[in-house]
Amino acid sequence: MDKTSQWLNLQYKPALPRDLSRGIGIIGAGEIVAEAHLPAYQMAGFRVVAITNRTRSRAQEVADRYGIPHVYDTIDELLADPDVQIVDIALTAELQPEIVAKVAAHGKHILCQKPLGDSYTAARRIVDICDRASIKVAVNQQMRWAPGIRASHDLIRRGFLGTSVQAAIQVNVRTPWETWPWLTTIDTLEVMYHSIHYLDAIRFLFGSPESVYADGARYPGQPYKGETRTMIHMKFAGEMRALIHDNHNNWADQRDWYATYRFEGTSGIIKGTNGALYNYPVGEEDTIRFISRDAQDHGWLEPPLQGKWFPHAFMGTMGELMRAIEENREPENSARDNLQTIQLVFAVYRSMAEHRPVRLTEITS
């Protein structure tokens, strides 16, 4: 097999555990559970055995749709079910520490929702709770398993870029934040609940930066309290730099929307599209193109990618947790690893507030 053929043999699909029988219980029955978690788990063959929600009727509706055998009125009832071995918490950040403590007390493994905490202290508390209980805990940073990002990671891991020099993720779309009414009233909107994916993806590909310099803005007349436009500059050790540029206020039709990534190195360039944000909310499959400095006569290579960020990548987050349980190791997307993503998020917000570069080491609470 020549080198070009090797580059085309991309390893990007989520790896699944050998044992698919572990029972999963879900806390929360919102849109993300119904439209992403459960479709992905069904594709993977995961065994979802129970669900609970603040409103039982909503939990019952979702259970009926996906054939979940048990609907519980309370979290305590779900945790008392011996068939539930893994708990998927799909609630907002401020609720997670208390629920994690309950789940940990029952010795069950956990998939937390992102953001892991509404402060670095809260996120750190979750890690400490799970350490004391000796359970596995992962975070649902599923963009790491989006086909374009995972394929890029495979190329970078194999040395395709050479020395990495810069990365960019750029998004210009119209996001209907009112779909999630609680998001419209919070101060920390775009970065905490959207660009956190890109921050974590860049960390996954290139490691954590030393510092960030960021700006956030609202759009004239927007009905949302928090920022809906952001620019984030990330400085790494040496000459590596990264940029995230998001605008969620594009009033043109979807033909003008875009969601792109570009990663450059001394030996190669990788670029493509994040298909989930095209034809939203239906989405399309990711794309990837790459060119090697040493094989420019081959031109740009463009292998097709199968699957989408939503819902296919959600197989990756739960699948990695299940594999970590099976192999008795820390998950790649562990809560401990995610502390650095949370540091990065709050460094961005501090930079916005203080109009200066902020080092990640400044975020300790």
SULUR-V177763 format. One record per pair of residues at least 24 apart in sequence whose C-alpha atoms are under 7 Angstrom apart, sorted by sequence separation. I is the first residue (numbers start at 0). GAP is how many residues later the second one is. D is the distance in Angstrom with one decimal. If there is no record, write none. Layout:
I;GAP;D  I;GAP;D
This chain:
22;24;5.4  23;24;4.6  24;24;5.9  25;24;6.3  26;24;5.9  27;24;6.0  28;24;5.7  78;24;6.8  84;24;6.5  85;24;5.6  86;24;6.3  87;24;6.4  88;24;6.0  92;24;4.9  93;24;5.6  210;24;5.4  267;24;4.5  283;24;6.7  19;25;6.7  20;25;6.9  21;25;6.5  22;25;5.8  23;25;5.7  24;25;4.6  25;25;4.6  26;25;5.2  27;25;4.7  92;25;5.5  96;25;6.6  113;25;6.2  208;25;6.0  209;25;5.8  253;25;6.6  266;25;6.0  267;25;5.6  19;26;5.5  20;26;5.9  22;26;5.7  23;26;6.8  24;26;5.5  25;26;6.5  26;26;6.1  51;26;7.0  99;26;6.7  103;26;6.2  106;26;6.5  108;26;5.4  109;26;6.4  110;26;5.8  111;26;6.1  112;26;5.8  113;26;5.8  208;26;5.5  209;26;5.2  266;26;5.1  19;27;6.7  78;27;6.9  107;27;6.7  108;27;5.1  109;27;4.7  110;27;4.9  111;27;4.7  112;27;5.1  113;27;6.4  208;27;4.3  209;27;6.5  33;28;6.4  49;28;6.8  100;28;6.4  106;28;6.5  108;28;6.0  109;28;6.4  110;28;5.5  111;28;6.0  28;29;6.5  96;29;5.7  103;29;5.9  110;29;6.5  28;30;5.5  275;32;6.4  28;33;6.8  274;33;6.7  275;33;5.9  275;34;6.4  48;35;6.8  188;37;4.9  189;37;5.7  186;38;5.8  187;38;5.3  188;38;5.7  189;38;5.3  184;39;6.3  185;39;5.9  186;39;4.4  187;39;6.8  188;39;6.9  183;40;4.6  184;40;5.3  185;40;5.9  183;41;6.0  152;52;5.7  142;54;6.0  140;56;6.6  143;57;5.6  142;58;6.4  24;59;5.5  22;60;5.6  23;60;5.4  143;60;6.9  22;61;4.8  23;61;6.1  24;61;6.2  25;61;5.8  26;61;6.2  27;61;6.8  22;62;5.3  23;62;4.8  24;62;4.9  25;62;4.7  26;62;5.0  27;62;5.2  21;63;6.2  22;63;6.3  23;63;5.8  24;63;6.1  25;63;6.1  26;63;5.8  27;63;6.0  23;64;7.0  174;73;5.3  164;74;6.1  165;74;5.4  166;74;6.5  167;74;5.6  168;74;6.4  169;74;5.9  170;74;6.3  171;74;6.0  172;74;6.3  173;74;4.7  174;74;6.9  164;75;4.3  165;75;4.8  166;75;4.5  167;75;4.7  168;75;5.0  169;75;4.8  170;75;4.7  171;75;4.8  172;75;4.9  173;75;4.8  163;76;6.2  164;76;6.3  165;76;5.3  166;76;6.3  167;76;5.8  168;76;6.5  169;76;5.8  170;76;6.1  171;76;6.0  172;76;6.2  173;76;4.9  114;77;6.8  172;77;5.0  173;77;6.6  171;78;6.2  172;84;4.9  171;85;5.5  172;85;6.5  171;86;5.4  170;87;5.7  171;87;6.5  170;88;4.3  169;89;5.7  170;89;6.5  169;90;5.4  168;91;5.8  169;91;6.4  168;92;4.4  167;93;5.6  168;93;6.6  167;94;5.2  166;95;5.7  167;95;6.5  166;96;4.4  165;97;6.0  166;97;6.2  165;98;5.3  164;99;5.9  165;99;6.9  163;100;6.1  164;100;5.1  163;101;4.1  162;102;5.2  163;102;6.6  160;103;6.5  161;103;5.6  162;103;5.3  160;104;4.5  161;104;5.3  160;105;6.2  161;105;4.7  160;106;4.9  161;106;6.7  159;107;6.6  160;107;4.3  159;108;5.8  160;108;6.4  151;118;7.0  147;124;7.0  147;126;6.9  13;131;6.5  12;134;6.8  213;134;5.6  11;135;5.9  211;135;6.8  212;135;6.8  211;136;6.3  215;136;6.2  213;137;5.5  214;137;4.9  11;138;4.9  147;138;5.6  212;138;5.7  213;138;5.4  11;139;4.8  146;139;6.2  147;139;6.3  10;140;6.2  147;140;6.0  9;141;5.9  199;141;5.6  11;142;7.0  198;142;6.8  10;143;6.1  212;143;6.1  9;144;6.6  212;144;4.3  211;145;5.4  212;145;6.5  210;146;6.4  211;146;5.5  210;147;5.3  211;147;6.5  210;148;4.0  195;149;6.6  209;149;5.7  210;149;5.7  209;150;6.2  191;153;6.7  190;154;6.9  146;158;6.5  146;160;6.5  146;161;6.4  145;162;6.2  146;162;6.8  145;163;4.4  142;166;6.4  145;167;5.1  144;168;4.7  142;170;6.6  141;171;5.5  144;171;5.6  141;172;5.6  141;174;6.7  141;175;5.7  140;176;7.0  139;177;5.6  137;183;6.1  135;189;6.8  137;193;6.3  135;194;6.9  138;194;5.7  137;195;5.3  138;195;6.0  137;196;4.1  138;196;5.8  136;197;5.8  137;197;5.2  136;198;5.9  110;207;7.0  126;208;6.0  126;209;6.0  123;215;6.9  122;216;6.7  119;222;6.3  119;223;6.5  119;244;6.6  120;244;4.8  119;245;5.1  118;246;6.8  39;271;5.4  43;271;6.4  38;272;6.5  39;272;5.5  35;274;5.9  36;274;6.9  39;274;5.7  40;274;6.1  35;275;4.5  39;275;5.3  36;277;5.9  35;278;6.7  7;295;6.4  13;301;6.3  14;301;6.7  13;302;4.7  16;302;6.2  15;303;5.0  14;304;6.6  16;305;6.0  16;306;4.8  15;307;6.9
